[in-house]
Every structure is written in C-alpha cells, then in structure tokens.
C-alpha cells in the first residue's frame, strides 16, 4: 500500500493544485494505519471553497476516486480538508467538509431541496 498511497497522494496534490488560485500553499499529507489511507488536504482559507465545490461535489468526487484507487489493494481511504482551528469562531465545532443530509428518494439531492420540490 505504501507505493500506491504515495501515488494517490501525488494525484490528490495535482488535482487540488489545478483547482486553487494559490497552488504553492497546497499541502497534501498521507498517513497509512493498518490498511487505511488518510489523505489530508491543506489549502488557503480563500481556496477552500474551490476544493469543496458547489454543494460539495468536487470533494465528494475526489473522495470516490481515491477510495476506488485504494480499493484496488483491498484498502480503504479517507480524504479530509484540514481546517485551522484559529480560523474557526470560538465554540464552532462544525467541519468544513460536512455535507447536508441526503434524501435517498431524490438521488443524492439535499433533503431540503427535495422538500421544496
């Protein structure tokens, strides 16, 4: 998994650098524990939305590709966007990459959109 994890991290680094305005500030780290790969992405706060994408579609797609690549070796993978604690308002424990609840009947659309339809 070590060789593949390096390739996966390099791929994530390349994709994220293409998305952001400040590519020099992109830092992708990988950590392997047991058969799990953890890929952390650090970008400038102003570029975070570019990596997440509209309704989280970009980061979700990147996670799917990374999980598929890791799955070739029978491993699992997690991709997270690292958020600096100093940027977060005091008392806010929300995660920058969290997604809205999904309505399974509406093929992945946010639940609130399904209610308004």
Secondary structure, 3 states (H helix, E strand, C coil): CHHHHHHHHHHHHHHHHHHCCCHHHCEEEEEEECCEEEEEEECCHHHHHHHHCHHHHHHHHHHHHHHHHHHCCCCEEEEEECCCHHHCCCCCCCCCCCCCCECHHHCCCEHHHHHHC
